[in-house]
Amino acid sequence: FRHGDTSLLGHREGTMAAESERKLSEAKAMKLRIHVVTWNVASEAPPVDFSDLLQLNDPDLNLDMYIIGLQEMNSGIISLLSDTAFDDPWSTSFMDVLSPLSFVKISHIRMQGLLLIVFAKYQHLPFIQIISTKSTPTGLYGYWGNKGGVTIFLKLYGYYVSIINCHLPPHMANNDQRLEHFDRILEMQNFKGHNVPNILDHDLILWFGDMNFRIEDFGLHFVRECIKNQCLSDLWEKDQVSSKRRVPKGTLEPTVKEQRTSLGFPGKERKPAWTDRILWRLKRQLRASPLTPDLPTCYFSLSQRSYKSHMSFNISDHKPVTGTFDLQLKPLMSGPLITIMTEGPWTIENDMLISYSSSPDFLSSPWDWIGLYKVGMRHLNDYVSYVWVGDNQVSFGDNLNQVYINICDIPETEDQFLLCYYSNSLHSVVGISKPFKVGDAGGGREGGYRGSEPTIASLRP
């Protein structure tokens, strides 16, 4: 093996790549349970209890992800300025409820009154890559964000997923304008410079929000009787979406809008309509057959467990709508891009030694970093300490790297911790350790961590 001779290195990388392919072919199908929420909150503050909305009272549900889209959040100047410096009240409330259940806010995007948030159980973080986020204003000829859509594009276990929260124009007579805004949002979902397929070629599109589509011709009493007697097929014929067939197909149920009096109590009832919807679209998959035996053995399907409105919430003239889905998939990733080892000696005096290895196709960056988190972290900026992978390096080679992080200021506690490797180029966590206790590592530590906490955005070049 001579300096500059890469034959042995190439052989080793080829062997690792072959092993990765073998693991991928042997990967078993898995199920992810996803809960989607859409709610026009009419500029109101969040309620005290989210149990029904987030299905927290069902111990057997075992959710893996929450996807939450809000419309008409308070977008006054003071409120927007406050939300720029701090988390908005709704995001804070959701994190207060979900972070103790091991859900982490992995991405969010805000455009005036529109907010889209994605939470995931922390064990899924290395398999979720945030590709990009996008705002598409359609109000005032595309210059104002009171109407439009916000989007999060991600890869989930190797599959492309687009999540869109939208708010379309209101009123019965504006159906053509609604369809124009819908088409405009769809046309603007491009991915220049990301080497990502067109949105219509994504494996899954989840599109929801206050779409404001109405039921034509029928009067209030007829619509109410149809809903009472579950004769929904009569209403579908006059639904503005079903008649045009211009949007992704989904299973829908009407929600009731109520006008609010000046005191905030229910007033005159409006004609029920499917204003708030959760729609979804799966990419058609090619299946292997005797004529095409070389097709990849991918497996990706979505089934709907529940779809309902929550009539007990009265803070808005809209009722929240939720849908729970089972996503069956065969992972297209054989494992995380980074494997963080937790075995072996953890500390040398006041330093924690971190060992990690990377997959052959992972390109590291000097701007990558490893964060130390408490289990129950709220978001990726919620770390107690961090280290750049290029700094404090002890050794590297043979695909094993070691860095150390100073923990002398971290108090002894019974809390469990996690190590997460954040890739600056992928804008995502690509490796995570198993939970452990810092106190188990040995060594004396006194005091409490009070260092500055730079945000994810400030860590990027």
VOKEVO-255776 format. One line per field, with one value per residue (C-alpha): residue in one letter; chain; x, y, z. Coordinates in steps of 0.02 Angstrom, whole numbers. Each point is the difference from the previous one (the first is absolute). Last residue first. Example, Ala and Ser with C-alpha at 12.3 -4.5 7.8 and 13.67 -1.06 7.14 Angstrom:
% VOKEVO-255776
residu <- S, A
chaine <- A, A
X <- 684, -69
Y <- -53, -172
Z <- 357, 33
% end
This chain:
% VOKEVO-255776
residu <- P, R, L, S, A, I, T, P, E, S, G, R, Y, G, G, E, R, G, G, G, A, D, G, V, K, F, P, K, S, I, G, V, V, S, H, L, S, N, S, Y, Y, C, L, L, F, Q, D, E, T, E, P, I, D, C, I, N, I, Y, V, Q, N, L, N, D, G, F, S, V, Q, N, D, G, V, W, V, Y, S, V, Y, D, N, L, H, R, M, G, V, K, Y, L, G, I, W, D, W, P, S, S, L, F, D, P, S, S, S, Y, S, I, L, M, D, N, E, I, T, W, P, G, E, T, M, I, T, I, L, P, G, S, M, L, P, K, L, Q, L, D, F, T, G, T, V, P, K, H, D, S, I, N, F, S, M, H, S, K, Y, S, R, Q, S, L, S, F, Y, C, T, P, L, D, P, T, L, P, S, A, R, L, Q, R, K, L, R, W, L, I, R, D, T, W, A, P, K, R, E, K, G, P, F, G, L, S, T, R, Q, E, K, V, T, P, E, L, T, G, K, P, V, R, R, K, S, S, V, Q, D, K, E, W, L, D, S, L, C, Q, N, K, I, C, E, R, V, F, H, L, G, F, D, E, I, R, F, N, M, D, G, F, W, L, I, L, D, H, D, L, I, N, P, V, N, H, G, K, F, N, Q, M, E, L, I, R, D, F, H, E, L, R, Q, D, N, N, A, M, H, P, P, L, H, C, N, I, I, S, V, Y, Y, G, Y, L, K, L, F, I, T, V, G, G, K, N, G, W, Y, G, Y, L, G, T, P, T, S, K, T, S, I, I, Q, I, F, P, L, H, Q, Y, K, A, F, V, I, L, L, L, G, Q, M, R, I, H, S, I, K, V, F, S, L, P, S, L, V, D, M, F, S, T, S, W, P, D, D, F, A, T, D, S, L, L, S, I, I, G, S, N, M, E, Q, L, G, I, I, Y, M, D, L, N, L, D, P, D, N, L, Q, L, L, D, S, F, D, V, P, P, A, E, S, A, V, N, W, T, V, V, H, I, R, L, K, M, A, K, A, E, S, L, K, R, E, S, E, A, A, M, T, G, E, R, H, G, L, L, S, T, D, G, H, R, F
chaine <- A, A, A, A, A, A, A, A, A, A, A, A, A, A, A, A, A, A, A, A, A, A, A, A, A, A, A, A, A, A, A, A, A, A, A, A, A, A, A, A, A, A, A, A, A, A, A, A, A, A, A, A, A, A, A, A, A, A, A, A, A, A, A, A, A, A, A, A, A, A, A, A, A, A, A, A, A, A, A, A, A, A, A, A, A, A, A, A, A, A, A, A, A, A, A, A, A, A, A, A, A, A, A, A, A, A, A, A, A, A, A, A, A, A, A, A, A, A, A, A, A, A, A, A, A, A, A, A, A, A, A, A, A, A, A, A, A, A, A, A, A, A, A, A, A, A, A, A, A, A, A, A, A, A, A, A, A, A, A, A, A, A, A, A, A, A, A, A, A, A, A, A, A, A, A, A, A, A, A, A, A, A, A, A, A, A, A, A, A, A, A, A, A, A, A, A, A, A, A, A, A, A, A, A, A, A, A, A, A, A, A, A, A, A, A, A, A, A, A, A, A, A, A, A, A, A, A, A, A, A, A, A, A, A, A, A, A, A, A, A, A, A, A, A, A, A, A, A, A, A, A, A, A, A, A, A, A, A, A, A, A, A, A, A, A, A, A, A, A, A, A, A, A, A, A, A, A, A, A, A, A, A, A, A, A, A, A, A, A, A, A, A, A, A, A, A, A, A, A, A, A, A, A, A, A, A, A, A, A, A, A, A, A, A, A, A, A, A, A, A, A, A, A, A, A, A, A, A, A, A, A, A, A, A, A, A, A, A, A, A, A, A, A, A, A, A, A, A, A, A, A, A, A, A, A, A, A, A, A, A, A, A, A, A, A, A, A, A, A, A, A, A, A, A, A, A, A, A, A, A, A, A, A, A, A, A, A, A, A, A, A, A, A, A, A, A, A, A, A, A, A, A, A, A, A, A, A, A, A, A, A, A, A, A, A, A, A, A, A, A, A, A, A, A, A, A, A, A, A, A, A, A, A, A, A, A, A, A, A, A, A, A, A, A, A, A, A, A, A, A, A, A, A, A, A, A, A, A, A, A, A
X <- -1094, -131, 12, -104, -151, 6, -4, 144, -21, 106, 68, -93, 42, -11, 129, 104, 64, 100, 50, -103, -91, -158, -37, -24, -147, -36, -127, 58, 100, -62, 63, -53, -87, -50, 52, 76, 155, 13, -14, -50, 63, -112, 57, -138, -21, -95, -41, 59, 111, 179, 23, 74, 140, 142, -76, 132, -27, 123, 20, 31, -17, -7, -5, 173, 67, -28, 69, -22, -98, -39, -58, -48, -157, -56, -54, -165, -75, -169, -101, -172, 45, -59, -175, -94, 122, -84, 159, 131, 110, 187, 30, 124, 52, 22, 74, 166, -103, -27, -44, -96, 5, 113, -104, 74, 76, -12, 94, -34, 115, -73, 123, 16, 130, -2, -179, -105, 101, -76, -174, -102, 46, -75, -42, -13, -91, -136, -44, -44, -96, -138, -114, -145, -156, -172, -68, -148, -101, -93, -102, -51, -119, -10, -168, -14, -90, 138, 20, -139, 91, -121, -43, 161, -11, 41, 108, 61, 111, 44, 117, 162, 113, 185, 93, 156, 65, 91, -51, 115, -134, -96, -95, -16, -61, 76, -119, 0, -67, -129, 49, -115, -111, -75, -135, -42, -141, -75, -136, -100, -163, -135, -118, 31, -72, -48, 93, 115, 74, 152, -75, -11, -97, 88, -65, 4, 84, -44, 120, -44, 82, 130, 92, 139, 39, 134, -77, -79, -149, -112, -164, 87, 84, -152, -107, -168, 10, 88, -155, -112, 140, 3, -166, 60, -176, 56, 118, -138, -120, 124, 27, -189, -23, 138, -52, 69, 63, 188, 100, 155, 189, 88, 168, 41, 146, 67, 116, 99, 98, 84, 127, 49, -19, -135, 123, 126, 154, 140, 176, 1, 61, -173, -136, -166, -164, -61, -117, -96, -28, -61, -116, -83, -11, -85, -118, -49, -27, -116, -96, -23, -191, -25, 111, 181, 172, 123, 104, 133, 108, 107, 106, 106, 78, 142, 47, 172, -57, -100, 74, -66, -87, -90, -126, -93, -152, -97, -112, 44, 173, -5, 91, -78, -134, -57, -5, 89, 153, 106, 118, 129, 97, 144, 75, -28, 74, -92, 86, 122, -147, -109, 59, -47, -186, -54, -80, -37, -67, -91, -61, -104, -54, 150, 105, 77, 106, 44, 120, 61, -105, 45, -123, 62, -168, 67, 29, -181, -101, 117, 54, -181, -25, 161, -46, -169, 70, 129, 180, 105, 89, -100, -159, 12, 19, -146, -112, 43, -33, -164, 7, -108, -17, -122, 45, 82, 83, 63, 91, 30, 111, 29, -167, -27, -192, -20, 2, -144, -25, 133, -98, 83, -162, -84, 142, 41, -62, 33, -57, 119, -25, -119, 44, -144, 73, -24, 47, 87, 72, 87, 46, 126, 27, 156, 0, 150, 43, 156, 172, 88, 32, 64, 116, 74, 22, 91, 114, 39, 42, 114, 91, 19, 68, 129, 51, 16, 109, 109, 19, 23, 188, 46, 127, 39, -89
Y <- 1453, -90, 5, 157, -89, -141, 124, 47, -48, 104, -89, -24, -180, -32, -20, -151, -151, -144, -147, -153, -36, -60, 178, 51, -118, -87, 0, -89, 107, 98, 23, 97, 150, 118, 151, -118, 108, 48, -180, -10, -148, -26, -60, -43, 24, -78, 99, -67, 152, 49, 179, 44, 127, -127, -76, 46, -90, -120, -60, -173, -61, -178, -33, -82, 169, 139, 52, 122, 139, 148, 97, -67, -85, 165, -28, 26, 31, 8, -19, 74, 68, -162, 13, -37, -119, -136, -102, 130, 49, -2, 68, -60, 119, 11, 165, -80, -106, -187, -88, -161, -132, -123, 2, 92, -53, 79, 6, 134, 24, 104, 119, 45, -134, -114, -52, -126, -159, -133, -13, 146, -8, 130, -70, 131, -21, -97, -175, -99, 147, -31, -56, -115, 98, -6, 171, -14, 160, 102, 147, 156, 144, 150, 89, 171, 152, -1, -21, -131, -167, -142, -34, -90, -46, -174, -115, -165, -147, 52, -114, 48, -110, -13, -158, -1, -158, 85, -55, -130, -134, 99, -128, -125, 145, 131, 137, 180, 117, 136, 149, 22, 153, 71, 122, 66, 124, 154, 86, -158, 91, 30, 145, 134, -4, 165, 31, -104, 100, 115, 152, 96, -146, -134, -69, -189, -113, -183, -130, -119, -172, -45, -154, 60, 29, 124, 158, 46, -115, 148, -71, -85, 161, 114, -123, -17, -186, -28, 61, -142, -124, 66, -78, -24, 34, 151, 57, -10, 89, 142, 21, 7, 128, 116, 1, -103, 87, -10, -81, 104, -1, 110, -87, 25, -119, -164, -76, -158, -54, -170, -88, 159, -2, 134, 108, -6, -101, 65, 43, 143, 144, 57, -93, 65, 10, 160, -90, -84, 163, 83, -145, 17, 188, -22, -129, 119, 140, -112, -39, 182, 7, -101, 107, -20, 9, -144, -35, -134, -125, -108, -153, -81, -171, -80, -175, -46, -40, 161, 129, 175, 147, 121, 117, 159, 52, 152, 132, 137, -9, 152, 26, -139, 103, 76, -169, -149, -14, -158, -37, -139, -120, -109, -174, -49, -174, -124, -167, 60, 82, -157, -46, 176, -25, 126, 173, 103, 178, 106, 176, 119, 168, 98, -133, -121, -156, -143, -146, -137, 37, -147, -128, -102, 5, 137, 101, -15, 104, 147, -8, 24, 145, 85, -19, 80, 142, 50, -47, 154, 140, -14, -43, 165, 99, -93, 33, 184, 20, -97, -176, -92, -172, -8, -177, -143, -157, -139, -159, -119, -152, -173, -32, -149, -2, -126, 127, 100, 152, 102, 7, 165, 98, -93, 29, 178, 82, 182, 74, 97, 188, 63, 79, -95, -173, -77, -178, -145, -148, -155, -152, -122, -183, -74, -184, -103, -117, -104, 43, -148, 90, 151, -107, -78, 170, 65, -153, 32, 182, -56, -122, 135, 119, -131, -36, 186, 22, -146, 69, 180, 16, 180, -49, -183, -154
Z <- 329, 105, 189, 12, -76, 126, 142, 114, 183, 118, 153, 165, 42, 186, 139, 47, -93, 70, -109, -47, -161, 86, 56, -180, -11, -165, -141, -160, -118, -150, -177, -155, 82, -139, -102, -130, -27, 184, 60, 184, 104, 152, 171, 122, 188, 144, 156, 169, 20, 30, -56, -170, 21, -13, -156, -130, -164, -78, -176, -70, -178, -66, -188, 5, 51, 125, 167, 142, -86, 111, -153, -172, 68, 76, 180, 89, 172, 86, -160, -39, -171, -81, 75, 162, 85, 104, 19, 45, -143, -40, -175, -130, -138, -187, -62, -46, -121, -17, -162, 32, -138, 92, 161, 149, 165, 173, 163, 130, 150, 140, 80, 184, 47, -152, -21, -94, 11, -114, -75, -62, -183, -118, -172, -137, -167, 90, -63, -155, -72, -128, 141, -49, 35, 80, 47, 119, 4, 130, -61, 94, -32, 116, 5, -80, 72, 131, 189, 7, 5, 43, -182, -43, -184, -60, -104, 71, -45, -178, -96, -88, -105, -41, -49, -106, -82, -141, -177, -76, -22, -131, -106, 143, 108, 114, 49, -59, 132, -27, 106, 148, 20, 158, 51, 173, -6, 82, -103, -28, 24, 130, -37, 129, 176, 79, 163, 106, 145, -19, 86, -164, -73, -102, -163, -2, -127, -1, -67, -140, -19, -131, -63, -115, -183, -51, -77, -167, 1, -47, 68, 146, 55, -10, 95, -87, -37, 166, 91, -56, 40, 178, 49, 180, 69, 102, -139, -130, 118, 27, -187, -32, 139, -63, -183, -143, -158, 31, 141, 36, -20, 130, -14, 184, 10, -67, -130, 42, -156, 0, -112, -88, -190, 3, 98, -141, 42, 113, -59, 128, -109, -50, 93, -66, 95, -83, -121, 142, 93, -160, -39, 171, -20, -169, 73, 139, -126, -101, 160, 49, -5, 160, 110, 59, -84, 36, 155, -20, 96, -114, 46, -137, 29, -99, 60, 71, 178, -7, -117, 29, -81, 116, -82, 39, -102, -59, 77, 124, -78, -112, -165, -105, -83, 165, 89, -79, 113, -24, 145, -14, 109, -58, -3, 182, 16, 112, 33, 133, 94, 15, 175, 59, -29, -132, -2, -156, 8, -129, 40, -107, 72, -68, -86, 125, -28, 117, 12, 118, 154, 111, 70, 150, 95, 115, -161, -58, 123, 32, -183, -57, 119, -55, -183, 35, 105, -133, 35, 38, -94, -161, 96, 94, -160, -78, 152, 6, -186, 0, -70, 127, -76, -144, -54, 94, -66, 114, -52, 146, -22, 76, 85, 114, -6, 141, 142, -76, 111, -88, -164, -48, -14, 144, 122, -53, 161, 45, -164, -113, -19, -135, -168, -86, 40, -173, 42, -87, 94, -71, 107, -76, 44, -78, -48, -51, -143, 27, -67, -81, -164, 96, 106, -157, -82, 154, -1, -183, 41, 142, -116, -131, 131, 52, -180, -35, 152, -52, -176, 54, -25, 40, 133, -31, 65
% end
